[in-house]
Amino acid sequence: VMELVSASGGLIYAGCFAATLSSALASLVSAPKVFQALCNDKLYPYLEFFGKGYGKNNEPVRGYVLTFIIALAFILIAELNAIAPLISNFFLAAYALVNFSTFHASLAKPVGWRPTFKYYNMWLSLVGFVLCVAVMFLISWITALLTFAAILFLYMVVIY
């Protein structure tokens, strides 16, 4: 629709392509750095291999290779309808956990928790958590259960 009402319809496609490419490249570059920090913290056993960096900027080359392999595996599936529910559920799980964390921090009232956003409300965080989980199950209850199983597994590894 936007292409039909726009004076330059081709720019709509170019803008969408540029935004998608920018987001994908940002994820491919930032994810290995976060993973490297996680590995250096030694929260998960047997992942120290990916914590090693190279060069003066401590670049996570091993993390880049792992990210490339994971991205390639999803690309080789070549069926977006099979991949989209899983990816969407993992993103929604991240948002749900952030919402639950802010709700829990407000409920527990630790000394360092002082939200500065003028309109912050702890109950809105709880509603955000519930809505994210509900949408996860609406998208695909099987992938939602798989996502929760993966999160529970990672949590249990950290605790024990």
Beta strands, then each sheet from edge to edge (+ up, - down):
end
